[in-house]
Amino acid sequence: MRETFDLILRGGHAVLPWGEETTDIGISAGRIAALGVGAAASAARTIDVGGLIVLPGLIDPHVHLRDPGDPTVESIPSGTRAAVLGGLAAVFDMPNTTPPLTDAERLAWKQSYAERSSWCDVGLYVGATKMNAAGLAALEAARGVCAIKVFAGSSTGDLLVEDDVSLERVMRAGRRRIAYHSEDEYRLRARRALFHTGEPYFRHMEWRDEETAFLGTRRLLALAHETGRPAHILHVSTAEELAFLRQHKEIASVEVLVNHLSQAAPEAYETLGAYAVMNPPIRGRRHLDAAWAAIADGTVDTVGSDHAPHSRPAKESPWPDCAAGLTGVQTLVPVMLDHVNAGRLSLSRLADLMCAGPARVYGARGKGRIAAGYDADFTVIDLHRRRRVEEGWLASPCGWSPFTGAVLEGWPVMTIVRGRVVMREDEVLGEPAGRLISFD
């Protein structure tokens, strides 16, 4: 009997769980129905992707879409539009909004809003506070929630759980893996008096130094072992943390940011000034090299952007009053593809870090690989297309990127979400039809 599908992707070089091969992919009802469907199969629509590489739909598991907040900086509609233009099929959105997402009422609003206005599929973090631990078990089980987020060190927003008693209370509320901003708040406060307004921007990495990060991670892992609650340590930025976490993979998973793989001090601060300021900071080359070693040996589970837009006036204030955070959701895939072309990682490792890894760490159902029964999410790339990052290409209304002007090799040319082509050659197609992701 002749097979029929809603969509067939013909002739692409696909990155599959077991390796790479050229194959035809049949899609029905938004899911992958079959691989290698053959020339006799037919479909309502066929797309020739010969000469291109078909990756599983890539995920940015760490974005701040600032919604609710200031739509002139970012929003769910603009941020997810940026995501699909950058080749992403899904994003996981952080809770430090205005007001923060910390209770059932705000979660219900955001669930509804995200499904009305997102261009890609979405997961939602819920923020932990010192006051909401009793309700976290119910919140982490809610529709679309990817994880509880804990700010153990202060960053943008007013979510902070810094003391061991409160951290343990949060860890004992629920059972899913918790995602942590890991810096030691007490050391941050003690060191603040050593620095003065108007000093050079590179002083940011000296204030929030390596020990601030490493001390925070050691404290969190001690509590994770004590409570048995798995931890996901976000934006790990130091060689010392990576060596430590390598010995604790039974309780902790690890995220590294594209910035900590791509930019190093002092050059980043000399070139970008305030547009290099982020938490935790961009550090020296020793730490960048350690991050790549941790990519190579399997210590790192996920790579994200920590897309954290701010207005230009907020960024350009004197240090340390300038806003900390960098944009990145739209440039994440091109920058990582450039690293593939430079030989720093393979396409299969990229797919693991940016698709299978996030799906595994967070328990995203139907996401993570090109295989029968999974969501028909694909990032189609031209691995050898060279292009400059231009501000006019950016969809985020803040309008800037720390990678502006960079010439990158490797570019997304099509984004497919559950069988719908939502971006092709820089054109966003149709209407927003993103859904909340289901999580185990």
N, C-alpha and C positions, 0 to 999 in steps of 0.2 A: 504494500500500500504506500502511495506517495505521501511523504511527510509534508505538512503545512504548518507554518508559523506566522506569528504577527510580524516578526522582523528577523532577517538574517544578516549578520555581519560576515562578508565574504573576504577571504584571502588575507586576513590580518595575521601578524606574527604575535601569538598570544602568550602571555606569561601565566602559566598554569601552576597549580600547586606542586606538580611533579617535574616541572621544567618548562622549556619554551618550545613551541612548535607552531607552524602555520596551519590554521584550521578555520573552518566555517562554524559560526555559532548561531544556533537557533534559539529564538526568544518567543515565549508565549505568556500572556497574562502578567507581564512584568517580571518574569523569572526566566532564568536560563533553563531551557528545555533539553538541549542536547548540544554536544560538541561533535565536530566532524560530520555535519549533516549531509554532505554530499551534493553534487550538482543537480540531482533530480528533485531535491526538496524545493518547495516554493514558499513564498511569503507575501503578505500584503505589501511589504516594503523590504527592499534589499539595499544595503549600503556596501559599496566596494571600499574596503579598507586595505587593499593590497599596497604593499610598500610601507605600511604604518605598523606600529606596535600597539597591541591591545592589552592594557593593564587592567586588573580588577579596579573597580571604582575607588579611587583613593580617598582617604579620610584625613581631615585635620582634626585631631582630638583635643585641641586646645586653642579656642578662639574666644575673644571678648567682643560680642556684637553690640554691646552697650545699650541694649533695648530691654526695659525702658531706660531712657537717658536723653541724650542730645542727638537728634537725627541729623544735625548738620555735621556731626563727626562720624557716626555710624548707626546702623539699624539692622534688624533682621533682613528686611528686603534688600538693602544695599550690600550688606555683608555676605549674604548667600549668593547674590548676583556676582560679587567679586569671586566667590568660591568657585562657581561653575565656570566663569571665564578663566580661572586659573587651573581648571582640570579636576576639581574636587567634586565628588559625588555626595559627600556628607561632611558635616562639621558638628563638633560638640561644644556647646556654648556655656561660658562661665557665668557664675551667679552674682558677681560684684557689680550690679547695675544700680540704678537710682529710681526706686528703692531696690535693695538687694532681694534676690529670690531665696527666701528662707522659710516660707510657710505654704500651706496648702492653697490658700486663696491666691497668692501671687503665682504659684505654680499653675493653677487652673487657668488663669489669664494667659500665661505665656504658652501653655500647651495649645490653647485655641488660636492664639495669634500666630504662633510659628507655623501651624498647619494652613493658615490662610495666606501667608506672606512669604514663605521660603521657596527659593529656587531649587535647593537640594534638600536631602533628608537631614534631620537634625536630632541630636541628643542634647539633653539639658542637665547641667549640674545644679544641685541644690547646695546652698551655702550653710555650713555649720556655724553656730554661734555658741556663746556660753549659756544661752537661755533656751535653745530649741532642741537639746539632745533628746528629750523624751519623745519628740515626734519624728525623729530622723528615720527610724525603722520603717514607718509608714511612707514617708516621703521618698526614700530610696527605692521602694517597691512600686512607685507610681508610674504611670504611662510616660514613656519617653525619657525617664531619668537615667542618665549614664552612670552617675556616681555622686557621692557627697564630696564637696570640696572644702578643705580646711586650709585657711591662711594661718600657719603657725608663725609667720613673720609678716610684718605689715607691708602692704603694697597699695595699689590703687583701690580706693573704697574703704569701707569701715567694718569689714569682716575681719576679725582677729580672734584666734583662740591660741594663746601663747603659753599658758601655764599647764603643768603636767596633770593637775587634778582635772581641769576642764577637758584636756585632750583625752585623758583616759575615759572620762564620762562619754565623750563622743564616740570613742572606739568601741565602747561596750553597748552602744545603741545601734543595732542592726548587725549585718554580717557581710555585706558586699565590700569589695575593695574600695578604700578611701583614697582620694587624690589629694596630695599635699603640696602647698608652697612651703618649702623647707628652708627657712632661715631662722636663726635664733634671735627672737625679739629683744631679749635682755641685753645681748651683746650689741645689737644695733643701737639701742638707747644709750648704752654706756659709751659707745664710740662717737656718738653724734657730736659731743662737745669738742672733739678734736678737730672739727672742720668748720669752715666759715662760709657764709653766703658770698657767691661771686668767685669762688675758687674754680680752677679749670675742671671741665667735665670729667676728666679721667679720675678725679678724686672719688667719683662714685664707686669705682671698683676697689678703692682703698678703704672707704667707709664700710661697704658691704663686702668685706674681705673673704678669703677662702675659709677661714675658721668660722665665720658667721654661718656659712652654708653647711660646712661639715659638722659643726656642733649641732645645728638643727636636725640634720639627718641622723646623727647618732642618737639623739634623744628620741626622735620619732620611732626609730627601729627598735630601741629598747622597749618602748611602750607597745609597739606592735607585737613583739615576741611575748610580752607579758600578757597581753589580752588575746592573742591569737588572731588579731584582725589584720588581714592582708593590706599592704600599703602600695600605692603607686606614687613614687617620688617624681614630681614634675620638674622640668627644666633643670636637670642636674648639670652643674657648670664647672665642677672642679675635678682634677685628677684624683684627689684624695677620696672624694665621695664615690667615684666610680670604682676605685679599688676596693673600698669598703662594701659597696652594694654587690659587687661580684661575689662576695662571700655570704650574702644573705638573700639569694634569689628565691629561697623557699618561702619567704614572707614578703618580699618586695619586688616590684617591677619598676622599670626605669624609663623615663622620657628624657630625650635630649632635644634641644631646639635647633632649628636650622641656623639661627644666628650664631650659636655656639659652635657650629660646624663650619661656619663660613667667614666669620669676622673675628679679629683678634686685636688686643691692645699691644702697643699704643696706637697702631695705624687707624683703627676704627674711630677713636676719639679725635685724632688729628684731622681726619677727613670729614667726619660727620658731626662732631661737636655734640650738641644736645640730642641729635637724632641717632646717637649711639647709646643713650641712657635707657637702661631697662633693668628689671629686677628678676632674678639675680643678674649681676652685670656681665657684660662682655669682658673676658679676662685675657691673659697672655697666651702666647702660642703653645706653651706647655700643656695647658688645659685643652685647647683645641685639638692637639695631637692625641691626647688621652681620650677625648670623645670619639675620634675616629678609630682608635684601637678598640674601644668598647663596642663600637658598631661592628667591627670585624670579628670580635670574639664572642658575640652574642649576648653581652651584658645588657645592651640597650634593647628595649622592647618596642618603643614607639618614637617617632619623630613628629614634632608639631611646629607650628609657627608662633604660638602665643600672640596671635594677632591682637594688638592692644592699641587702637587708634586714639589719638588726641588731636585737638586743634593745633595749628601752627603756633599761635600765641602761647598756648600752654606748654608746648615743647620748647619754645625759645626763651623762656624765662631763665634768669641766672640759676646756676646750680647752687644748692640742691632743690630749689623751688620749682624747677622744670618738671613737667610730668614725665614719669618713667613708663616706658612701654613703646613698642615698635609695631608698625603694621607688617603684615606678612601673608595673609590668607591667599592673596592672588598671586604672589610670587613664590610660594612654597614649592610647588611642583617644578617650575622652570629652574629654580636654583638647585634643587636636588637632582634634576636631570643633568644639569651642568656638571655636578659632581660625578654622576655615572659616566659621562663622557671623559672626565678627567681620570677615570680608573679607580676612584675611591670606594665604589661599591658597585655591585651588579644590579641589573634590573630585578632579579628575583629577590635580592635583599631589600631593594627599595620597596617592592610590593609587600614584603613581610613587615617592614617598619611602618608603612603608611596605609596598610589595609588589613592584612591578617593580624598584625600585632595589636592595633587598636580594637579590632573585633574580639580578639582573644582576651585582652586585659579587661575590657569593659563588658564582655558577654553580649555583643551586638548580634542579634539573630538575623540570619539571612545575608550578612555582610562578611567580607573578608577574602573571597576567592572566586575565581572563575571555575564553577563546577555546577553540575545539574542540580536544580532545586534552589540555588542561591538567587538573590535579587540580581536582576540584569543591570548591574552598575558597571560602567566601563569608563576608563580614562584612555582615550586614544591619542597617541603622541607621534610626532615626527621627531625622532631622536636626534637628527642632524640639522634641524632648522636652527639657524642662528638669528638672534633678534635682540634688540636693545630694550631694556625696561624703560618705558616712557610714562610720565605722569598722566598724559592724556588717555592712556589705556586703563588706568585704575578706576574701579567703580566705587571705592569707598569715598564718601564726600570729603573726608579730611584732606585727600588729594596728594599725599606724599608717601614715599617708600624709602627705607634705608638702602635699597638696591637700585634706585633711580640711576640710569646711565650705564648700568652693568650690561655687558653683552654676554648673553647666555646661549649655550648650545643645548638644544632639546626643548620642545615646546608642546603643550597640549593643543590639539586641533579639534577635539570633540569630547564632550562630556555627556554621558548617557546615564540617566537615573531611572531605575526600574523600567527599562525598555523605552523610555522617552528621550529623544535627543534634545537636550536643553541648551547646549552650546555647540556651535560649529563655526570654525574659522572666525572667532571673535564676535559672532552674532549670538545673542541670547534669544532663544526661540520659545514661542508659546506663552503661557502664563505660569505664575508660580504654582507649583503642584507638589512641593516637598511634603514629606510626612515625618512624624515622630518615629524614631527607630524603636523597635522592641528590644529590651535587654533581659537577659536571664537574671 
